[in-house]
């Protein structure tokens, strides 16, 4: 007899009877029947749990039950369940949660016949003791950078069994965050990761559940920190992991660079003046002054690409500010932002380039360390930052796409806003970030031909990021870098129709839909009712017999 497609692993410990029953029923009522159910009772004190589990095992040969002689914790119980499992894929289900009736069917469809899919995850929501659903988490496709800042895949998680065995199963060193650790270790080696953008898992929020908050299981959040730290050390990411002081489940990487790679900052300008903070200033002077005064990084040069009409006094002031770090690049051709950036990049000597508008001001002293931490990471092509307007509102928190066109979904929000699902607090992958402040490896810049001259004003930065995506590189929004952006000081922010048509014609295959958004989001916010637009229900399937005398809510 062939092994089952899915082995569902569920450690059980003193689960309230109504909750345990609903969890069991959610498996029995799956519309996809090729599963086995591996239940491990972690020495629950009451006999009620044993009786319920043994009863369902007698009713369905697909159910396997093991009773631990002593309590060992969730890792020990999970590994016992893994020992029982014979299926091709491992499905993690907590003892107080529920699966949507079509969960396994839709996961199976996502895997199909693709033998390289090693990990699958779905969207989720929370369910209270009365069965009311709330808090849908509508997730992006696979985002390695986000996974270090937030255990976002969480439920439902499905792993290829062979890979789980290869990495050694659940690790007791990360009790409480053993699932996050397992995701990190498996995805370091996974050939493909699939996402099913449907709410297929219902995480029950009760007094004893981690969904209820940090006070219930504080050690789990500390274990998560250690799991991410171990992951960083395995892949050579030079960072120290710290938890967010305000939001549980949000983590930050503090740079611990062993060396400072050379960075070349390219700033195009015409020496324009503008009133900032009620003072008339030269924008490029303010920009360079902030770099020199605020930056804690030492190994950088500044290339200012100046138009022919730039006042000589401005150039003199720049030399006074930056000294030997400064290179002036003369530009006497008709205005083309891409051409100006490329002209500066040709003369750059750094390993990494920073594209920087002259209306930017440094607000995070270690901005170069943080961006270089990612830019030198294997697989990363570009790194962007959080940009705030002069009044403190958000200008850029990443670029998303709808119908093939880019936008700034949180534009104008408070500068300290978290965004939906902490999108503005966690470092994450996107298709594009703004070129107003963007770091990229110089060799990749040269490989893809720099900025395209066919986008002389708008979308050259988006086009560049998509060229990187096309060759398999990731784009990172580094949420922990904040810069001030005195937006559109040097030119109009209007976008022409021809620019939109050209961008969409060139890149719609990559951008529509946006893999780092979700079909049920609009401008990175849930659309009404879409999270609960579930698959059509199948005819009611047989359920387990309820234990005599049990009252099930």
TAZIMO-V198259 format. One record per helix or strand of 3 or more residues. SS is the DSSP state (hx for helix, st for strand). FROM is the first residue (numbers start at 1). LEN is the number of residues. If there is no record, write none. Layout:
SS_FROM_LEN / SS_FROM_LEN
This chain:
st_6_7 / hx_17_12 / st_35_7 / hx_47_13 / st_63_5 / hx_74_11 / st_89_4 / hx_103_9 / st_117_11 / st_133_5 / hx_144_6 / st_157_4 / hx_161_7 / hx_172_3 / hx_178_10 / st_192_13 / hx_210_3 / hx_218_18 / st_239_5 / st_251_5 / st_263_7 / st_273_4 / st_279_4 / hx_283_12 / st_300_8 / hx_312_14 / st_326_6 / hx_337_10 / st_352_5 / st_360_3 / hx_367_9 / st_380_9 / st_393_4 / st_399_4 / st_405_3 / hx_420_3 / st_428_3 / st_437_5 / hx_442_6 / hx_460_11 / st_474_12 / hx_497_15 / hx_530_3
